[in-house]
Amino acid sequence: MKVTISEITDNALAELLKSSGMTDVEIRSFFERCENNCCCAETVRILRKTRKALLDTIHKEQAVLDKLDNLIWSIEHGGAL
């Protein structure tokens, strides 16, 4: 597959997809879709699904950070555990 965006290589795209949470099987499927000139809407749907899952994870992690920050603030301001 040749990626049409000149700034990104196939390896870089694969790394991006992997770091965004896609499995190796999903990444291979993604590349196969691109090689077979799969519907652009379907490709975008897959990327949006991956993005949503990643964002959900970020929000969960942010909630944990918020609780830790609250605990730290409480301790620093004389609060008990």
N, C-alpha and C positions, 0 to 999 in steps of 0.2 A: 504494500500500500504506500502510496506517496501522499503525504499530507500536503494540502494546498496552501496552508498558511506557511509562508517562507521562514518565519522565525522559530518554528518548532519542528523537531525531527520525530520520526516514529518512536524512537527510544524515549525521547522526552515526553511524548504524548502518553506512552505506556506508563512511564513513571508518574505522571500527573494522575492518570486514571487509578493507578494502584494506591497512591497516597490519598486519593479522595475516597478510598474504601471499596473500590471494585475488586472482585476476586480475579485470579488469573483466567478462569473460565469466562467470566464476563468481559474481560479485556480482549481475549481472543475472539469472542463473539462480536464485540464492537468493531474490531479490525476487519473481520470477515464481512460484516454489514457494509463497511466503507468500501472494501474491495469489490463487492458485488453491486456497488452503486445503490445501496438500499435507500429507501425513502428518507429524505432529509428530516421530515417531521418525526419519524421513528427514531432517528439518531438523536435529535434534540430531546425527545421524550426520555430516552435512556439517560442522557446527561442531566436533565432536570431532576429525574428520580434520584440519581446519585447525589446531586447537589442538595436536594431536600434531606436525604438521609444524613449527609455530612453536617448540615445546618442543625438538624435535630440533635445530633451528638454534641455539637458546640453549645447549644442551649442547655443541655443537661450538665455539661461540664461547667458552664457559667453559673448555674444554680449552685453547684458545689462550692465554687469560688466565693460566691456571695455569702454562703453560710459560714465559710471559714473566715472571711473578712469580718463578718458580724461577731463571730466568736473572739477573734483577735481584738476587735474594738471593745467588746465587753470586758475582756480580761484586762486590757490596758486602762480601762476607766473604772477599775475597782470592782467589777462584777465577778461573781463567783460562777463556777461551772455548774 
